[in-house]
Amino acid sequence: MSKSTLTVGLIGYQFMGKAHSNAYRQVNRFFDLPYQVRMKTICGRTEPGVKNAAEVFGWEGYETDWRKVVADPEIDVIDVSTPGSSHCEIACAAAEAGKIVFCEKPIGNTLDEAERMRAAVQKSGKPSVVFHNYRHIPAVALARQMLADGRLGRVYHFRAVYLQDWIADPQFPLVWRLQRESAGSGSLGDIGSHIIDLARHLVGEFDSVCGHMETFIKERPMVGEVDDKLGAKASSEKGQVTVDDAAMLLARFKSGAVGTFEASRFAVGRKNHNRFEINAEGGSLVFNLERMNELQFYDNSDPSPEQGFRLIQTTQSDHPYAGHYWPVGHIIGYEHTFVNLVASAIEAIAAGREPFPNIEDGYQNQRVLDAVERSSASRSWINL
């Protein structure tokens, strides 16, 4: 790593690869940072696809063997954006090679994998980043700031849902996200991990959980021909779905607060409904990702007859991250959450601080996911 450049190698070029690539390409355009990001190599198993991704996303070159990217002495950061089944192997190899590890969530498919990744990164002495990007939404960052400043006092409730419907059709094919060996879990790890991370970020560590997981469609058409642009096509053969379609949990936090969580990919009509509400002695906060530039705040100390939820447009220059973009009222979008995360990570790395969220956050998140699975299987409360 030179004084002025942070060189990145990205493993994976699909949905998250695209989002991460955009963040690396844009971050220096909006943030005045101590390092200029150099997008050196993007890697994927299918050469035509990854070659096209390199050209479209703005990478200098591409590779089909991730080991060559990890071994490249010019590369400072290895970004792991592959399916969960390969996170552990790649991240551990990157850490052993002395690279800074950036990794998608959840960091592993099992708690054992997460422990190994955590140990490898700790041994390397290098910083790490986990892409729980929703922490870096201005409204969420403002909520955390308000809680940290004591504006709401003691927290009683955290309730959250993350609802989608993209697999509600029984004829939707058996893609990798529906297979435990590739994805680790279904709605729990894919989207439930996000609201669990937000709860940890805003309210604190979990004390115990009681979970239930459900698979509504047990068999699906196997994936037939796959087109890089059109995606997976169903075949006439069927295979077993080995992950959950929906997951729910009750939680107790170490702070004394209680929580309820629901993650489903069968919530028909809900496309990306990530919502949380915090109720505390001094008021309440409400956030909805589908209106991500807004935070609702109820001030319990307001004695006026007009007392009620006020809508905060988190686009003012003094709101977290917002001042790096547009004039007040000119909203930002999903892609900026990744830009904000990368900017925050680079600032921390340059200052010798550990970025957040990091591999420790990823490990603690995995502990909760693991506890939910064990709770669902045993039909009992699990202490963390």
C-alpha positions in Angstrom: 0.0 0.0 0.0 1.6 3.3 -1.1 1.0 6.6 0.6 -1.6 7.6 -1.9 -3.1 4.4 -3.3 -5.2 1.5 -2.0 -5.2 -1.3 -4.5 -8.2 -3.6 -4.6 -8.8 -7.1 -6.0 -12.5 -8.1 -6.1 -13.6 -11.8 -6.1 -17.1 -12.0 -7.5 -18.8 -10.0 -10.2 -22.6 -10.5 -9.9 -25.0 -8.4 -7.8 -22.6 -7.6 -4.9 -19.7 -7.4 -7.3 -21.5 -4.7 -9.2 -22.4 -2.8 -6.0 -18.9 -2.9 -4.7 -17.4 -2.0 -8.0 -19.6 1.1 -8.1 -18.5 2.1 -4.6 -14.8 1.8 -5.4 -15.3 3.8 -8.6 -17.2 6.6 -7.0 -15.8 6.9 -3.5 -13.0 9.3 -4.4 -15.4 11.5 -6.4 -17.5 12.3 -3.4 -15.1 11.9 -0.4 -11.8 13.6 0.2 -9.8 10.6 1.3 -6.2 9.9 2.2 -6.0 7.1 -0.4 -7.0 6.9 -4.1 -8.7 3.5 -4.8 -7.1 1.6 -7.6 -9.4 -1.0 -9.1 -6.8 -3.5 -10.3 -8.4 -6.9 -10.7 -11.9 -8.5 -10.7 -12.2 -12.2 -10.5 -14.9 -14.8 -11.5 -15.1 -18.4 -12.7 -16.7 -17.6 -16.0 -14.3 -15.8 -18.3 -16.7 -14.1 -20.7 -18.8 -12.9 -17.8 -15.9 -11.6 -15.7 -14.2 -10.0 -18.7 -17.3 -8.1 -19.5 -17.7 -7.1 -15.9 -14.1 -5.7 -15.9 -14.9 -3.6 -18.9 -18.3 -2.4 -17.7 -17.4 -1.8 -14.1 -14.0 -0.1 -14.7 -11.4 -2.6 -13.6 -7.9 -2.7 -15.0 -8.0 -6.4 -15.6 -9.6 -9.7 -14.7 -8.8 -13.2 -13.5 -10.6 -16.5 -13.3 -8.4 -17.9 -10.4 -8.8 -16.1 -7.1 -5.5 -17.5 -5.8 -3.7 -15.4 -8.4 -5.4 -12.3 -7.2 -4.6 -13.1 -3.6 -0.9 -13.7 -4.5 -0.6 -10.4 -6.4 1.9 -8.3 -4.4 0.4 -5.0 -5.7 -3.0 -5.7 -4.2 -3.7 -4.4 -0.7 -7.4 -5.4 -0.3 -9.1 -8.6 -1.2 -12.9 -8.1 -1.4 -14.8 -11.4 -1.0 -18.2 -11.1 -2.8 -18.8 -14.7 -3.8 -21.4 -17.1 -2.5 -21.0 -17.9 1.2 -19.5 -21.4 0.6 -16.2 -19.9 -0.6 -15.9 -17.0 1.9 -13.9 -18.8 4.5 -11.3 -20.3 2.1 -10.7 -17.0 0.2 -10.7 -14.8 3.3 -8.3 -17.0 5.3 -5.9 -17.2 2.3 -6.1 -13.4 1.9 -5.4 -12.8 5.6 -2.5 -15.3 5.5 -1.1 -13.4 2.5 -1.1 -10.2 4.6 -4.0 -8.6 2.7 -6.8 -6.4 4.2 -10.0 -8.5 4.0 -13.3 -7.0 2.9 -16.1 -9.5 3.0 -19.8 -9.8 2.2 -22.2 -10.9 4.9 -22.8 -13.3 6.5 -19.0 -13.9 6.7 -19.3 -17.7 6.8 -21.8 -20.4 6.2 -21.3 -21.8 9.7 -20.1 -20.5 13.0 -16.9 -22.6 12.7 -16.1 -20.9 9.4 -16.7 -17.5 11.0 -14.4 -18.4 13.9 -11.6 -19.5 11.5 -12.0 -16.3 9.5 -11.9 -14.2 12.6 -8.8 -16.0 13.8 -7.0 -15.6 10.5 -7.7 -11.9 10.3 -6.7 -11.3 13.9 -3.4 -13.2 13.3 -2.7 -11.1 10.3 -2.9 -7.9 12.3 -4.6 -6.2 9.4 -7.9 -4.3 9.5 -11.1 -5.8 8.1 -14.5 -4.8 6.8 -17.8 -6.6 6.5 -20.4 -5.2 4.1 -23.3 -4.6 6.4 -23.9 -1.5 4.4 -27.1 -0.4 6.0 -25.2 0.9 9.0 -24.0 3.7 6.7 -27.3 5.1 5.6 -27.5 8.7 6.9 -30.9 8.0 8.7 -29.5 4.9 10.4 -26.3 6.7 11.4 -28.4 9.6 12.8 -30.5 7.1 14.8 -27.3 5.7 16.3 -26.0 9.2 17.1 -29.3 10.1 18.8 -29.2 6.9 20.9 -25.5 7.4 21.8 -26.2 10.9 22.9 -28.9 9.7 25.2 -31.8 11.5 23.4 -34.0 8.5 23.9 -32.8 7.1 27.2 -33.4 3.5 28.1 -34.5 1.3 25.1 -37.4 -1.0 25.7 -38.2 -2.5 22.3 -36.4 -3.2 19.0 -38.6 -4.7 16.3 -37.6 -5.3 12.8 -38.7 -7.0 9.6 -37.0 -7.6 6.3 -39.5 -8.8 3.8 -39.1 -9.7 0.1 -41.1 -11.8 -2.3 -38.7 -12.8 -5.1 -39.0 -16.6 -4.5 -42.8 -16.7 -3.7 -43.5 -18.4 -7.1 -43.2 -22.2 -6.6 -41.8 -22.4 -10.1 -38.8 -20.2 -9.4 -35.7 -22.3 -10.0 -33.4 -23.8 -7.4 -30.7 -21.1 -7.5 -27.7 -21.2 -5.2 -29.3 -19.1 -2.6 -31.8 -21.9 -2.0 -29.1 -24.5 -1.3 -27.5 -24.8 2.1 -24.2 -26.0 0.8 -23.8 -22.8 -1.2 -25.7 -20.2 0.9 -25.5 -21.5 4.4 -29.1 -20.5 5.2 -32.0 -18.8 3.4 -33.8 -15.8 4.5 -32.1 -15.9 7.9 -28.6 -15.4 6.6 -29.5 -13.5 3.4 -31.7 -10.7 4.9 -32.1 -11.6 8.5 -28.4 -11.0 9.1 -28.9 -7.4 8.1 -31.6 -6.6 10.8 -29.6 -8.6 13.4 -26.6 -6.4 12.6 -28.7 -3.2 12.8 -30.0 -4.3 16.2 -26.4 -5.0 17.5 -25.3 -1.6 16.0 -28.2 0.4 17.6 -29.2 -1.5 20.8 -26.2 -3.7 21.7 -25.3 -7.4 22.0 -27.9 -10.2 22.2 -28.3 -12.1 25.4 -30.6 -14.9 24.2 -32.9 -15.8 21.3 -35.8 -18.0 20.5 -36.2 -18.7 16.8 -38.4 -20.5 14.3 -37.5 -21.2 10.6 -39.9 -22.4 8.0 -39.5 -23.7 4.4 -42.8 -23.4 2.5 -41.7 -24.8 -0.9 -39.7 -28.0 -0.3 -39.0 -28.8 -4.0 -38.2 -26.5 -6.9 -37.3 -26.9 -10.6 -33.6 -27.4 -11.1 -31.6 -24.6 -12.7 -31.2 -25.2 -16.4 -29.2 -23.0 -18.8 -27.8 -19.9 -17.2 -27.4 -16.7 -19.2 -25.3 -13.9 -17.7 -27.9 -11.3 -18.7 -31.2 -13.3 -18.4 -30.2 -15.3 -15.3 -31.2 -18.8 -14.4 -33.8 -20.8 -16.4 -35.8 -23.6 -14.9 -35.4 -27.2 -16.1 -38.0 -30.0 -16.0 -36.2 -31.8 -13.1 -36.8 -30.9 -9.5 -34.5 -30.6 -6.5 -34.7 -30.2 -2.7 -34.8 -26.7 -1.1 -32.4 -27.0 1.8 -32.7 -23.5 3.4 -35.4 -21.6 5.2 -38.0 -19.4 3.3 -38.8 -17.5 6.5 -37.2 -17.0 9.9 -38.6 -15.4 13.0 -37.0 -14.8 16.4 -37.6 -13.3 19.8 -34.6 -11.8 21.5 -33.4 -10.4 24.8 -30.5 -7.9 24.7 -27.8 -7.6 27.4 -29.1 -4.0 28.0 -32.5 -5.4 29.1 -34.3 -4.5 25.9 -36.4 -7.0 24.0 -36.6 -7.6 20.3 -38.8 -9.2 17.6 -37.4 -10.0 14.1 -38.9 -11.5 11.0 -37.2 -12.2 7.7 -39.1 -13.6 4.8 -38.7 -14.0 1.0 -42.4 -15.0 0.8 -44.0 -11.7 1.8 -45.9 -11.1 -1.5 -46.0 -7.5 -2.5 -42.9 -6.6 -0.4 -39.8 -6.1 -2.6 -37.2 -4.9 -0.2 -39.0 -3.9 3.0 -36.3 -3.5 5.7 -37.9 -1.6 8.6 -37.1 -1.2 12.3 -38.8 0.6 15.2 -37.1 1.5 18.5 -39.3 2.3 21.5 -37.5 3.9 24.4 -38.4 5.9 27.5 -37.6 9.2 25.8 -39.3 8.5 22.5 -39.3 6.3 19.4 -37.5 6.0 16.1 -38.7 4.4 12.9 -36.8 3.6 9.7 -37.9 2.0 6.4 -35.3 1.2 3.7 -37.8 1.9 1.0 -37.9 5.5 2.3 -34.2 5.4 3.2 -33.7 9.2 3.3 -36.2 9.6 6.1 -36.1 8.9 9.9 -39.2 9.2 12.0 -38.8 10.5 15.6 -41.3 10.7 18.4 -40.2 13.0 21.2 -41.8 11.9 24.4 -40.8 15.1 26.2 -42.9 17.3 23.8 -45.9 18.5 25.9 -47.7 20.2 23.1 -51.1 19.1 21.7 -49.3 18.6 18.3 -47.1 15.9 19.8 -46.5 13.1 17.3 -44.0 11.5 15.0 -41.9 14.1 13.1 -40.3 13.2 9.8 -36.6 14.0 9.5 -35.3 14.3 6.0 -31.7 13.2 6.5 -30.2 15.1 3.6 -28.9 18.2 5.5 -25.1 18.8 5.3 -24.8 18.2 9.0 -26.4 14.8 8.9 -24.0 11.8 8.7 -22.6 11.3 5.2 -25.2 13.6 3.5 -22.9 16.6 3.2 -20.7 14.7 0.7 -23.5 14.5 -1.9 -26.2 16.9 -3.0 -28.0 20.0 -1.6 -30.6 19.4 1.1 -33.7 17.5 -0.2 -31.8 15.8 -3.1 -32.0 12.2 -2.0 -29.4 9.5 -2.3 -30.0 5.8 -3.1 -29.0 2.2 -2.3 -25.7 2.4 -4.1 -24.5 5.2 -1.8 -24.7 2.9 1.2 -21.7 1.0 -0.2 -19.9 4.3 -1.1 -20.3 5.5 2.5 -19.1 2.2 3.9 -16.0 2.2 1.7 -15.2 5.8 2.5 -15.6 5.2 6.3 -13.4 2.1 6.0 -10.6 4.0 4.1 -10.7 6.8 6.6 -10.3 4.3 9.5 -7.5 2.4 7.8 -5.6 5.5 7.1 -6.0 6.6 10.7 -4.9 3.2 12.1 -8.4 2.5 13.5 -10.4 -0.6 13.0 -13.2 0.0 10.5 -16.8 -0.9 11.3 -18.4 -3.2 10.8 -15.5 -5.6 10.8 -14.7 -9.3 11.1 -15.5 -9.2 14.8 -19.0 -7.8 14.0 -19.3 -10.5 11.4 -18.4 -13.2 13.9 -20.9 -11.8 16.5 -23.6 -11.7 13.9 -22.8 -15.3 13.0 -23.2 -16.3 16.6 -26.7 -15.0 16.6 -27.6 -16.7 13.3 -26.2 -20.0 14.7 -28.2 -19.6 17.9 -31.4 -19.0 15.9 -30.9 -22.2 13.9 -30.2 -24.2 17.1 -33.2 -22.7 18.8 -35.5 -23.5 15.8 -34.3 -27.1 15.8 -34.6 -27.6 19.6 -37.7 -25.4 20.0 -36.1 -23.7 23.0 -34.4 -20.4 24.1 -30.6 -20.3 23.4 -28.3 -18.2 25.5 -25.4 -16.4 23.8 
